[in-house]
Amino acid sequence: MSIATDARFWDRSSRRYAMGAIADQAGYERTLDRTRTLVGPGDKVLELGCGTGTTALRLAGEVEDYLATDISAGMIAIANEKHAAAPVRGLVFRTATAEALTADAAQFNAVLGFNYLHLVRDLPGTLRSIHTLLAAEGLFISKTPCVGDMNPLIGFALLPAMRAIGKAPYAGVFRKADLSRHISAAGFVILATESHATKGNDSRPYIVARKR
């Protein structure tokens, strides 16, 4: 299993993923509204793991430049289709990883990663790359499922079984406390940890962190 394997999984799933409904629309809107308070005109923003571009298309009009990336060319193709139908100034979609973008060191005022960090294979390394990409005192804003805080059967039985038969991509199993430690160790100061869910138990903390 590798990043290339994960990319192929998301390529195969991209059209089905694009048709799926957001499970907690009100919670999603809360996340968008909160993020708008943290970025604004003049900012250069990078989104990692943008999927089919739904969030990018909602937020890009608020900032100067918005680069939205994903490891899946299939996801980016759909995002570009959406963008062609409803263009947003300053928005660009690209197939890329955080590690591949580090040549653009200190270029971004904010990096966003929604439903993303649990899918990366080297969490400490990815966080270090994000730190490199941010300008001085730039913000890393994430909202990440912490599988370790969910039913143990999900992280230790269901996900491995589904991966074994090609029905799921890689997913890291960590708790909210573990994630916070990793973010801090990568050179960030955590400014806020919030819950935006409007129904059910929320195991996806919204974390705002500033580059030290």
N, C-alpha and C positions, 0 to 999 in steps of 0.2 A: 504494500500500500504506500502511496506517495501523494505529493501535491498534484501530480499529473492525473493520478487516479481520481482524486477528489474533483478536479476540474472536469473530467469526463462524466462523473456522476451528475454534476450540476448542469453540464451541457445536455445530457439526456433528460433531465428533470425540468429544464428551463420553461418549456411551454406550459407544462402542468402547474409549475410553481406560479407562473404569471397569472393563471386563472384562479388561484386560491384567494380566499377572503382573509382579511386581517382579523385575527381571533378576538382582539379587544380594541375596537376602533376608537373608543373614547380614550383609552390609555395611550394609544398611538398618537392621537391628537394632542394629548397632554405633553408627550415627549417632543413633538414638533414645536409646540408653543414655548416650552422651556428652552429648547435649543435656540430658538429665535432671540431669546433674551441674552444669549451668550455670543452670538456672532452678528455681524451687521455690515453696512456699507463700508467698502474699503478692505474687507477681509478676504484673504485667499484661503479657501477651505478644501480639504481633501476628505473624501469619504471612501473608506475601505469596506469591501464586501457589500457593494451597493445593490447586488441582485439585479432586478429588472428596472431599477431606476426610480421607483415610486417616491422615495424620500428625497432624492436629489432633485427631482422635478418640483417638489413642494418647497424646498429650501433655497435653491440656487438663486432665485430672483432677489433674495435678501442680501446677497454679498457681491463682491466685485468679480471674483473668479471661483469656480467650483469644479474640481476634478473628481469624478466619481469612477471608482475602479472595482473590478471583481476578477477572480481567477478564471471565471467561466466566460469563454467567448460567446457561448449561446445566450447567457444572461445579458451580456453587453449588446448583442445584436438586437434583442428585444427592447432594451433601454433606448438604443438609437432609433428604433422604429417609433417609440413613444415620443422621443424628442423631435423627430421629424414632423410628427403630427401636431405637436404643441411646443414650438421652439422656445427656449429660455436663454437669454443673453448670458454669455460667460460660462455656460455649462458645457463640459466635455466629458464624454465617457471613454474609458480605456480599459483594455484587459491588462491587468498588472497586479502584483503583490506589493506589500509594504517594502519588502526587502529589495525588490527590483527598482524601487523609486528612490532609494537613498542617495543617488547622485544629485537629487534635488534637495540637498540638505538645507535646513533652516528656511524653507520656502513658504511654509504655511502658518497662518495664524491659528488655525484650528484643524484637528484631525478628528473625524467622526467614525465610529465603528459600532453599528447597531446590529445585534444578532450575529456577531462576527467573531469575537475573541475565542469562543468555545470551539470554533471550527479550524483554528490555526494549529499546526502541528508543533511549533516551537514558540510557546507563549512568551517566555522571557526574551527570546531573540526578536520576535515581532514587536514587542513593546519597546525594545531598544531602538529598533528601526523607526518606530513612530516618534520616539524622542528626538532622533536625528533629523527627522523631517520637519519638526516644529521650529518656528522662530523663537527667540528668547521670550520666555513667559507665555508661550503659546498654550492652548488648551487641547487636551485630549478628552473627548466626550464619548462615552460608551454606554451601551445598554445590552447586557450579555446574560443569557441563560446560565445559571450556575447549577449544572446538573447534579453536583454533589449535595445540593440542598433539596433535591427532589426525591421522590420515592426511590430507594436503593435499587429496586428491580430495573428501573430505567437505565441507570448508568452502568450497572454491573451485570445485567443479564440481557435486557431487551436490545440496547444499542449494539453491543458486541455481536449478538446473534444476527441482527439486521445487516451489520457491516459484512459479516461472513458470507451472506448470500447476495451482496451487492445492492441492498435496499436502503442503505444509509451511508453517508460519508463519515469521515473521521469526526469525532466529537470528544473534546477533552472533558474530563470529569473533575471539577473543582468546586469548592464552596466559596461563598461571597468573601469570607475572611481571607482565603487563599488568594483570590483575585486581587484584593486590596493590597496584600503583601507584595505580589508580583508587580503591580503598578508602582508602588512606592519604591521598590528595589530598582526599577528601571529609570529612576531619576525624576519622579513626579511627586508633587504635594497634592493630596486629595482634598478638594475644596468642599465637595458635597456628595452624599450618597442618598439617593431618593428612590421611592417606590411610585411608579406611575400607573400601576394596574388599577382597574376599576371593578374587577371581579376576580374571585378566586385568590389563592395564595400566590404572591409575587416572588418568584425566584430569579427575576431579571433586574438587578439593581441598575439604576441610572447613575453613573459616576462621572463627576466633573473633576479633572485633575489638571494641574498647571505644571509645565516644565520647570524644573529647578535650574 
